[in-house]
Amino acid sequence: MGSTRSEATGGLRAVRIWDWPTRLFHWVLALCVAGAVVSAKMGGNAMAWHVRFGLAVLALLVFRLIWGVIGGRWSRFASFLYTPATLLRYLRGQSRPDERVDVGHSPLGALAVFSLLGLLAVQVATGLVADDEIASTGPLIRFVESATSLAATSWHKSWGQWLLLGLVALHVAAIAVYRLVHRRDLVRPMLVGDKPLPLDVPASADHASRWGLALVALSLGVALAWWVQAQGG
């Protein structure tokens, strides 16, 4: 699959922004988080699935950490690590053309991405040492003191859970605002990969050799998740 397509009209062309690995990560992560939330609310035997979904999120986070360094141009963290000055200009509607704030993640979108990834990492970490005092314990609970496990469990079930749900709600609301108010569709590019952009915008590499790298990165994440699960055996 090519990185770009030649649909150029009015000075714009379809540019590959989100590569296949990034798009798959996004949607699979959304499904896993939803599955983790639903299974936790169900409780009982469903808690086994809650743990499985948590381990899947762990594997995906490891992948994204690696892909944020070696992935497609606009998936790399370096492409949306904005300075405070850039953020302020964006909020004032005074962004410079060379900042390309509307290509990949905008400054506000970048804050949301880093916040979500960071909070998910904390949720996974606390879940791995949590104890619901009924039938489910995290696979790494034997490596921490009881007080640490209790604190992690409290965060995981209260502040961590509600902060995560709040960030997800804000994410969905922002997508709706961009679509209804600014007439910008953020969902379609994450489905098809391309956005109509000026001719000079470079595309993200998205071809078979890159997908091989993505598979290696995901394999490392799966290996870590498997090792973590084995510790609870």
C-alpha positions as CSV (number, residue, x, y, z in Angstrom):
1,M,0.0,0.0,0.0
2,G,1.4,3.4,-0.9
3,S,1.9,6.2,1.6
4,T,-0.1,8.7,-0.4
5,R,-2.7,8.8,-3.2
6,S,-2.8,11.2,-6.0
7,E,-6.2,12.7,-5.3
8,A,-5.1,16.3,-5.6
9,T,-7.8,18.9,-5.9
10,G,-7.7,22.6,-5.0
11,G,-4.1,22.4,-3.8
12,L,-4.8,19.4,-1.5
13,R,-4.1,15.7,-1.8
14,A,-4.9,12.6,0.3
15,V,-1.9,12.1,2.6
16,R,-1.3,9.0,4.7
17,I,-1.2,10.3,8.2
18,W,-2.1,7.3,10.3
19,D,-0.4,4.1,9.4
20,W,-2.1,0.7,9.7
21,P,-0.4,-0.2,13.0
22,T,-1.5,3.1,14.6
23,R,-5.1,2.7,13.5
24,L,-5.3,-0.9,14.7
25,F,-3.8,0.1,18.0
26,H,-6.3,2.8,18.4
27,W,-9.4,0.7,17.8
28,V,-8.2,-2.4,19.6
29,L,-7.2,-0.3,22.6
30,A,-10.7,1.2,22.6
31,L,-12.3,-2.3,22.6
32,C,-10.0,-3.6,25.3
33,V,-10.7,-0.6,27.6
34,A,-14.4,-1.0,27.0
35,G,-14.1,-4.7,27.8
36,A,-12.2,-4.0,31.0
37,V,-14.7,-1.5,32.2
38,V,-17.7,-3.7,31.4
39,S,-16.2,-6.9,32.9
40,A,-15.3,-5.0,36.1
41,K,-18.8,-3.7,36.5
42,M,-20.1,-7.3,36.0
43,G,-17.8,-8.7,38.7
44,G,-17.9,-12.4,39.6
45,N,-16.5,-14.7,37.0
46,A,-16.2,-11.8,34.6
47,M,-13.2,-10.5,36.6
48,A,-11.0,-13.1,34.9
49,W,-11.8,-11.3,31.7
50,H,-11.1,-8.0,33.4
51,V,-7.6,-9.2,34.0
52,R,-7.2,-10.5,30.5
53,F,-8.3,-7.1,29.1
54,G,-5.8,-5.4,31.4
55,L,-3.0,-7.6,30.2
56,A,-4.0,-6.8,26.6
57,V,-3.9,-3.1,27.4
58,L,-0.4,-3.6,28.8
59,A,0.8,-5.3,25.6
60,L,-0.7,-2.5,23.5
61,L,0.9,0.2,25.7
62,V,4.3,-1.4,25.2
63,F,3.7,-1.5,21.5
64,R,2.7,2.2,21.4
65,L,5.7,3.2,23.4
66,I,8.0,1.6,20.9
67,W,5.9,2.7,17.9
68,G,6.0,6.2,19.2
69,V,9.8,6.1,18.4
70,I,10.0,4.1,15.3
71,G,6.5,4.3,13.8
72,G,5.1,6.4,10.9
73,R,6.1,10.1,10.9
74,W,2.9,11.4,12.5
75,S,2.6,8.6,15.0
76,R,5.9,9.4,16.5
77,F,5.8,11.2,19.8
78,A,8.3,13.7,18.4
79,S,5.7,14.9,15.9
80,F,3.3,16.0,18.7
81,L,5.5,17.1,21.5
82,Y,4.5,20.7,21.3
83,T,6.1,23.6,23.3
84,P,4.0,25.7,25.7
85,A,4.4,28.6,23.3
86,T,3.0,26.5,20.4
87,L,0.1,25.5,22.6
88,L,-0.7,29.1,23.6
89,R,-0.6,30.2,19.9
90,Y,-3.0,27.3,19.1
91,L,-5.4,28.3,21.8
92,R,-5.3,31.9,20.5
93,G,-5.8,30.8,16.9
94,Q,-2.4,32.1,15.9
95,S,-0.6,28.9,15.0
96,R,2.2,29.3,12.4
97,P,2.0,27.3,9.2
98,D,5.3,25.6,9.9
99,E,3.9,24.1,13.2
100,R,1.5,21.9,11.2
101,V,-0.8,21.6,14.2
102,D,-3.7,20.3,12.1
103,V,-1.9,17.4,10.4
104,G,-1.7,14.7,13.1
105,H,-2.5,15.4,16.7
106,S,-3.2,19.1,17.6
107,P,-1.6,20.5,20.7
108,L,-4.8,19.8,22.7
109,G,-5.1,16.4,21.1
110,A,-1.6,15.7,22.1
111,L,-2.3,16.5,25.7
112,A,-5.3,14.2,25.6
113,V,-3.2,11.3,24.0
114,F,-0.4,11.6,26.6
115,S,-2.9,11.9,29.4
116,L,-4.8,8.8,28.3
117,L,-1.7,6.8,27.8
118,G,-0.2,7.8,31.1
119,L,-3.4,7.1,33.0
120,L,-3.9,3.8,31.3
121,A,-0.3,2.9,32.3
122,V,-1.1,3.8,36.0
123,Q,-4.4,1.8,35.8
124,V,-2.6,-1.3,34.5
125,A,0.2,-1.0,37.0
126,T,-2.1,-0.6,40.0
127,G,-4.3,-3.4,38.6
128,L,-1.4,-5.8,38.5
129,V,-0.9,-5.6,42.3
130,A,-4.6,-5.1,43.2
131,D,-6.7,-7.3,45.4
132,D,-10.5,-7.1,45.3
133,E,-10.7,-9.2,48.5
134,I,-13.2,-11.5,46.8
135,A,-11.9,-13.7,44.0
136,S,-9.4,-11.7,42.0
137,T,-5.8,-10.5,42.6
138,G,-3.3,-9.0,40.3
139,P,-0.6,-11.3,39.0
140,L,2.2,-9.2,40.6
141,I,0.7,-8.8,44.0
142,R,3.3,-11.1,45.7
143,F,6.0,-8.6,44.8
144,V,4.5,-5.7,46.9
145,E,3.6,-5.1,50.5
146,S,0.0,-5.4,51.7
147,A,-0.2,-1.6,52.3
148,T,1.0,-1.0,48.7
149,S,-1.6,-3.4,47.3
150,L,-4.4,-1.8,49.3
151,A,-3.4,1.7,48.1
152,A,-3.1,0.5,44.5
153,T,-6.5,-1.2,44.8
154,S,-8.1,1.9,46.2
155,W,-6.8,4.1,43.4
156,H,-7.6,1.5,40.7
157,K,-11.3,1.2,41.8
158,S,-11.9,4.9,42.6
159,W,-9.9,7.8,41.3
160,G,-8.2,6.0,38.5
161,Q,-11.4,4.5,37.2
162,W,-13.3,7.8,37.2
163,L,-10.4,9.8,35.8
164,L,-10.1,7.4,33.0
165,L,-13.8,7.4,32.2
166,G,-13.7,11.2,32.4
167,L,-10.9,11.5,29.9
168,V,-12.6,9.1,27.5
169,A,-15.8,11.1,27.8
170,L,-13.8,14.3,27.0
171,H,-12.2,12.6,24.0
172,V,-15.5,11.6,22.6
173,A,-17.0,15.1,23.3
174,A,-14.0,16.8,21.5
175,I,-14.5,14.6,18.5
176,A,-18.2,15.6,18.4
177,V,-17.3,19.3,18.8
178,Y,-14.8,19.2,15.9
179,R,-17.3,17.5,13.7
180,L,-20.3,19.6,14.5
181,V,-18.7,23.0,15.1
182,H,-15.5,23.0,13.2
183,R,-16.7,20.7,10.4
184,R,-13.6,18.5,10.8
185,D,-14.0,14.7,10.8
186,L,-11.4,13.1,13.2
187,V,-12.9,9.6,12.9
188,R,-12.5,9.0,9.2
189,P,-8.7,9.6,9.1
190,M,-8.3,7.1,11.9
191,L,-10.3,4.6,9.9
192,V,-8.8,5.0,6.4
193,G,-5.5,6.6,7.3
194,D,-5.6,9.6,4.9
195,K,-6.4,13.3,5.3
196,P,-6.8,15.9,2.6
197,L,-3.8,18.2,3.2
198,P,-1.5,20.6,1.3
199,L,0.8,19.2,-1.2
200,D,4.0,19.8,0.8
201,V,2.8,17.8,3.9
202,P,5.0,14.7,4.2
203,A,3.3,11.3,4.5
204,S,3.8,8.6,7.1
205,A,5.5,5.4,5.8
206,D,2.9,2.6,5.6
207,H,4.1,-0.5,3.9
208,A,4.9,-4.1,4.5
209,S,8.4,-3.6,5.9
210,R,7.0,-1.1,8.4
211,W,4.2,-3.6,9.4
212,G,7.0,-6.1,10.2
213,L,8.5,-3.7,12.6
214,A,5.1,-3.2,14.2
215,L,4.7,-6.9,14.6
216,V,8.0,-7.1,16.4
217,A,7.0,-4.2,18.7
218,L,3.7,-5.9,19.4
219,S,5.4,-9.2,20.1
220,L,7.5,-7.6,22.7
221,G,4.4,-6.3,24.4
222,V,2.7,-9.6,24.2
223,A,5.8,-11.3,25.7
224,L,5.8,-8.9,28.6
225,A,2.1,-9.4,29.2
226,W,2.6,-13.2,29.1
227,W,5.4,-13.0,31.6
228,V,3.4,-10.9,33.9
229,Q,0.4,-13.3,33.7
230,A,2.8,-16.2,34.5
231,Q,3.8,-14.6,37.8
232,G,0.3,-15.1,39.1
233,G,0.2,-18.7,38.2
